[in-house]
Amino acid sequence: MAEQTDIRPTGKAATPEPARPAKPDSAVIRDALGVGIAVGLSGFAFGVTSAGSGLTLLQTCALSLLVFTGASQFALVGALAAGGNPLTAAAGAFFLGVRNAFYGLRLSAVLGHRAAVRPFAAHWVIDETTAVTLAQPDRRSARLGFTVTGLSLYVLWNLTTLIGALGAAALGDTDAWGLDAASPAVFLALLAPMLRSTAERAAAGLAVVLVMTTLPLLPTGVPVLLSALAAPAVLVVQGRRARAKGAGNDTTHTGDAQGRPATEEKQA
């Protein structure tokens, strides 16, 4: 049996742990297809929303083919549908998509693709492929999970985008069907499982508050950009609390084991 390469990060101070057992290819493919199909069906909602916002069929399909970032696409067409400036809408989508660059830094070391393959693999670096890849115990399973998730999601997302955009004409007014809520609903469905820590939930909650309070006051698209300030604000507060806690732990208390203050003079 070929030796499995453990893809978990290690450090100098890390405690050695046994590598996780190899995962059967069938289990990796099953999990990857489950994610790819479940999320890929959301492309229908994007196609309808995009067509309802005024984008042509070609523009809608080009976004899914060339951008392929899910939440960023919804943010772009949502801002355009609300009458936002195209540059502001594009800026909001760009900032949402920046997270994929950080995913790529991690996946580059995990997957170990050759330089010629990396530009093509980078197009599939999104939330879902990252989650499936990092859940695997070794490099072989990670590559398989990444490939199956990326391929199934890319094909299905683009196919359902096309169907949704074509069907938008038959539906007529998408607002009358309530499909204007598809964008935030899908985005929340993708985001909610990722909010695991208190800091993440606090950042998401603060972002919602910023958007809701500034939405009636600022031009369309600007509240989304301002909501990005929620993350650094939460990190600053968290850092101050950590420093305060560390300072409290570093305070030395003089005295004996019973807590009585020590005296400089020793009793005879």
Order of alpha helices (4+ residues) and beta strands (2+ residues): alpha-alpha-alpha-alpha-alpha-alpha-alpha-alpha-alpha-alpha-alpha-alpha-alpha
